[in-house]
Amino acid sequence: MSHPLEPRVAAYIAGKLADASDVAVSGLERISGGASRETYRFRLSYRQGGETQTRRLILRRDPPASLIDTERRVEFAAYGAFHGSAVPVPRMLWLEEKDDALDHPFFIAEELAGFQAAPQLLFAGGYDAVLPRVAERKWTILGEIAKADPHALDLTSVMPAPALDACWRRELDHWEAIFDAQEAEPQPIARAAIRWLRANPPPPAQKLSVVHGDYRTGNFLYDETGDIHGVLDWEMAHLGDPLEDLAWGLNPVWEFGRGLAGGLVPQDEAIAIWRRASGLVVDPAALHWWMLFNCVKGQGIWVGSAHAYIGGGNREPVLAYAAWWLLNAQDRAILRVMGKL
């Protein structure tokens, strides 16, 4: 049975491929996950230049209500800026910001097929021999993101560029506002962390970097050799302190119960790989601030998850799961980073 979106997606693409005929979409299926975008994969076929062409593509569409309120133009621009660079990303094709074609804004990209993303599979035993390679690639790529020049990538036209001494405050203000607007019950542990963060601000950022915003195990595509072929989920990308991205990947909730950074290697090894790749320094006190901040940010995401689910705007199971399980796990992570657990 075909998906009802297939003819609508085909009609949209036909309008973009003016010299193509017999444009058809088949096999459209929802990919699980995707708390801030609905993600689908599908097969596109069409006739062009007397030959039949087939492509495997990805559709990312805004849901009615999202765990994270994000700007799709920013995500699309981030992918486009890094395509063809040392940071592997899928190729973006079309961005549609109006609701007419598919009821909500969306973009379409090429699919990077044949790779895995799930942390559960990565840590199931079959990849144990290549986990050090995954770690080397993971934090090397993150170092390349940190090293990149946002101005040269033309990302300052779509992402606000804060002053180096204002990066921390902008992010903390944003996530504290999420708590103020969306918490369904008091969050005393996160609020205590916020008070500490405000009383002990970090030094100015050493440079203005592209911050992926959700760079962690689970958001990249890997193969059986331990290589990484695609960095995904740029919906929280922004410009800021490069230590923010490094610290997010060191969040205890991303250890997957393994006691290792990202579930892969000891924290000092991950930091050393990032330093070599980025050429940047890691001030321990500044990194501690950003690690605690990212625990607060994580809790803000789970609070937003509960808000979206309870409000009825989005009944995706992933939202209920995050609210049920990760709120407690993130509280424990906050206490651990603060030395209170």
C-alpha positions as a printed Julia matrix, in Angstrom:
341×3 Matrix{Float64}:
  0.0    0.0     0.0
  1.49   3.33   -1.05
  1.92   6.23    1.36
 -0.51   9.15    0.79
  2.39  11.58    0.64
  3.99   9.85   -2.37
  2.01  11.62   -5.16
  2.41  14.97   -3.42
  6.18  14.56   -3.08
  6.36  13.46   -6.71
  4.39  16.5    -7.84
  6.69  18.8    -5.9
  9.87  17.26   -7.34
  8.41  17.31  -10.86
  8.15  21.06  -10.49
 11.86  21.2    -9.62
 13.01  18.92  -12.48
 11.71  20.87  -15.44
 13.41  18.64  -18.04
 12.25  15.34  -16.48
  9.19  13.25  -17.2
  7.4   10.29  -15.58
  8.44  11.51  -12.11
  7.38   8.93   -9.51
  7.96   8.4    -5.79
  7.74   4.94   -4.22
  8.62   3.16   -0.99
  8.12   6.25    1.15
  8.46   5.21    4.79
  8.89   7.0     8.1
 12.23   6.58    9.85
 11.84   6.2    13.62
 13.11   8.93   15.92
 13.21  12.5    14.71
 11.88  14.48   17.65
 12.12  17.84   15.9
 11.58  16.76   12.28
  9.59  13.97   10.66
 12.08  11.97    8.6
 11.15   9.77    5.64
 13.15   7.82    3.07
 11.89   7.16   -0.45
 12.87   6.15   -3.98
 12.6    8.7    -6.8
 12.45   7.66  -10.44
 12.12   9.78  -13.58
 13.01   9.94  -17.26
 15.65  12.43  -18.33
 17.66  12.61  -21.56
 16.04   9.42  -22.81
 17.17   7.42  -19.78
 15.48   6.32  -16.57
 17.09   7.72  -13.41
 16.6    6.45   -9.86
 17.7    8.11   -6.62
 17.33   7.36   -2.92
 16.28  10.5    -1.07
 15.37  11.74    2.4
 12.46  14.03    3.32
 12.65  16.05    6.55
  9.32  17.72    7.37
  8.29  19.92   10.29
  5.8   18.15   12.61
  2.7   19.9    14.05
  4.54  20.34   17.38
  8.2   19.73   18.04
 10.45  18.78   20.94
 12.78  21.53   19.74
 11.55  24.67   18.0
 14.08  25.05   15.19
 14.53  26.93   11.94
 14.76  24.59    8.95
 16.65  27.19    6.88
 19.48  27.1     9.42
 19.69  23.3     9.28
 19.62  23.32    5.47
 22.36  25.97    5.36
 24.59  24.08    7.79
 24.42  20.93    5.7
 25.13  22.92    2.54
 28.09  24.74    4.08
 29.91  21.53    5.03
 29.06  19.37    2.0
 32.26  18.31    0.24
 34.45  19.23    3.22
 36.27  17.2     5.86
 32.92  17.07    7.67
 30.84  14.41    5.89
 27.2   15.35    5.36
 24.49  14.38    2.87
 23.86  16.63   -0.1
 20.89  18.97    0.22
 18.57  19.32   -2.78
 15.49  21.47   -2.1
 14.21  23.62    0.77
 10.51  24.48    0.93
  9.42  26.95    3.62
  5.75  27.21    2.63
  2.98  24.85    3.74
  1.32  24.39    0.34
  3.08  21.28   -0.97
  3.16  19.0     2.1
  1.18  20.91    4.77
  4.37  21.88    6.65
  7.81  23.21    5.63
 10.37  20.58    4.62
 13.57  19.85    2.77
 14.75  16.98    0.58
 18.28  15.56    0.57
 20.18  12.63   -0.9
 20.22   9.52    1.29
 23.52   8.12    2.5
 22.53   4.47    2.26
 24.15   1.35    3.63
 25.34   2.72    6.97
 24.18   2.53   10.59
 23.35   5.19   13.18
 21.94   3.35   16.21
 24.09   3.42   19.38
 22.41   0.2    20.49
 23.84  -1.66   17.5
 27.23   0.02   17.86
 27.53  -1.23   21.45
 25.98  -4.68   20.94
 29.39  -6.35   20.58
 29.85  -6.7    16.84
 31.68  -3.37   16.52
 33.92  -3.65   19.6
 37.1   -3.98   17.55
 36.49  -0.73   15.66
 35.22   1.46   18.51
 38.61   3.23   18.85
 38.4    4.09   15.13
 34.87   5.41   15.58
 36.09   7.59   18.45
 39.03   8.93   16.43
 36.76   9.84   13.54
 34.0   11.2    15.75
 36.08  13.76   17.62
 38.3   14.54   14.63
 35.2   15.55   12.67
 33.97  17.63   15.6
 37.36  19.33   15.67
 36.97  20.15   11.97
 33.59  21.74   12.69
 35.12  23.81   15.5
 38.05  24.86   13.3
 35.87  26.04   10.4
 35.37  29.75    9.74
 31.64  30.67    9.86
 32.29  33.79    7.79
 34.06  31.85    5.03
 31.18  29.35    5.03
 28.71  32.25    4.69
 26.8   31.03    7.72
 26.72  34.43    9.4
 23.97  35.36    6.94
 21.58  32.8     8.48
 22.97  32.42   12.02
 23.38  35.36   14.45
 27.01  35.92   15.43
 27.27  36.73   19.16
 30.26  38.5    20.67
 32.84  36.1    22.07
 32.04  37.13   25.65
 28.28  36.79   25.05
 28.11  33.19   23.75
 27.47  31.66   27.17
 24.8   34.14   28.22
 22.8   33.83   25.01
 22.63  30.05   25.33
 21.85  30.05   29.04
 19.14  32.7    28.59
 17.57  30.63   25.8
 17.37  27.39   27.75
 16.31  29.0    31.02
 13.42  30.56   29.08
 12.42  27.04   27.97
 12.11  26.02   31.62
 10.13  29.17   32.44
  7.65  28.55   29.62
  7.37  24.78   29.42
  8.18  22.94   32.64
  5.24  20.79   33.75
  6.62  20.47   37.29
  9.39  22.2    39.26
 12.97  21.34   38.25
 14.94  22.21   41.42
 18.17  20.45   40.37
 18.33  22.18   37.0
 17.43  25.52   38.61
 20.28  25.13   41.1
 22.65  24.44   38.21
 21.41  27.54   36.38
 22.08  29.69   39.46
 25.64  28.31   39.65
 26.22  28.89   35.92
 25.14  32.53   36.19
 27.32  33.11   39.24
 30.38  31.52   37.63
 30.47  32.53   33.94
 33.15  31.02   31.69
 35.84  33.06   29.92
 35.04  34.46   26.45
 35.07  31.94   23.61
 38.54  31.53   22.08
 36.93  31.84   18.62
 33.49  31.99   17.05
 32.69  28.51   15.77
 29.89  26.64   14.12
 28.2   24.68   16.91
 26.36  21.6    15.67
 24.29  21.6    18.85
 23.56  17.86   19.05
 26.83  16.16   18.07
 26.71  12.83   19.89
 26.85   9.1    19.35
 23.6    8.34   17.55
 23.72  11.34   15.21
 26.31  10.06   12.76
 26.39   7.24   10.21
 29.09   4.58   10.67
 30.2    1.4     8.89
 31.75  -1.91    9.89
 35.29  -0.5     9.62
 34.57   2.26   12.16
 34.52   5.05    9.58
 31.92   7.84    9.77
 30.14   8.78    6.54
 27.62  11.4     7.6
 26.93  13.8    10.47
 23.17  14.22   10.87
 20.59  16.31   12.76
 21.9   19.87   12.46
 18.58  21.38   13.58
 20.14  23.08   16.64
 23.16  24.46   14.75
 24.25  27.97   15.7
 27.36  30.1    16.12
 29.05  30.13   19.5
 31.79  28.76   21.73
 33.41  25.59   20.3
 33.64  24.15   23.81
 29.84  23.96   23.85
 29.88  21.24   21.17
 32.75  19.35   22.78
 30.99  19.36   26.14
 27.63  18.2    24.73
 29.25  14.98   23.53
 30.69  14.46   27.03
 27.26  14.68   28.7
 26.94  11.63   31.01
 23.61  10.65   29.41
 25.5    9.95   26.17
 27.75   7.38   27.85
 25.0    4.77   27.37
 25.9    3.22   30.71
 29.44   2.4    29.58
 31.34   4.98   31.66
 33.09   6.31   28.53
 32.75   9.55   26.57
 30.08   8.91   23.97
 30.26   5.28   25.07
 33.54   5.02   23.18
 36.73   6.11   24.98
 37.82   7.78   28.23
 37.02  11.47   28.35
 40.66  12.62   28.26
 41.23  10.66   25.04
 38.19  12.24   23.38
 39.41  15.71   24.38
 42.93  14.99   23.09
 41.59  13.91   19.68
 39.46  17.07   19.46
 42.4   19.28   20.41
 44.63  17.78   17.72
 41.97  18.21   15.05
 40.75  21.68   16.01
 44.04  23.28   17.06
 42.11  24.83   19.96
 42.76  24.74   23.69
 40.58  23.23   26.4
 40.54  25.25   29.6
 39.34  22.79   32.3
 37.21  25.35   34.13
 35.58  26.52   30.9
 34.91  22.93   29.81
 33.35  22.2    33.22
 31.02  25.2    32.79
 29.93  24.02   29.36
 29.47  20.45   30.56
 27.13  21.61   33.31
 25.38  23.95   30.88
 24.81  21.05   28.48
 23.26  19.01   31.28
 20.84  21.91   31.8
 20.26  22.15   28.04
 19.56  18.42   27.91
 17.02  18.79   30.69
 15.48  21.69   28.8
 15.02  19.42   25.78
 13.33  16.74   27.88
 11.12  19.39   29.53
 10.17  20.54   26.02
  9.46  16.94   25.1
  7.02  16.56   27.97
  5.4   19.89   27.11
  4.84  18.91   23.46
  3.37  15.54   24.45
  1.18  16.7    27.33
 -0.13  19.57   25.23
 -1.33  17.1    22.62
  0.38  18.84   19.72
  2.65  15.86   19.08
  1.89  12.33   20.28
  5.08  10.71   18.97
  6.19   7.96   21.4
  9.76   9.32   21.42
  8.5   12.43   23.22
  6.86  10.46   26.02
  9.91   8.21   26.31
 12.3   11.15   26.64
 10.11  12.8    29.27
  9.69   9.58   31.25
 13.26   8.26   31.23
 15.69  11.08   30.5
 14.41  13.68   32.97
 15.67  11.52   35.83
 18.86  10.51   34.02
 19.65  14.16   33.29
 19.06  15.2    36.9
 21.62  12.58   37.92
 24.02  13.87   35.27
 23.68  17.43   36.61
 24.43  16.24   40.13
 27.42  14.23   38.9
 28.95  17.17   37.03
 28.37  19.4    40.07
 30.1   16.84   42.29
 26.93  16.25   44.32
 26.19  12.65   43.39
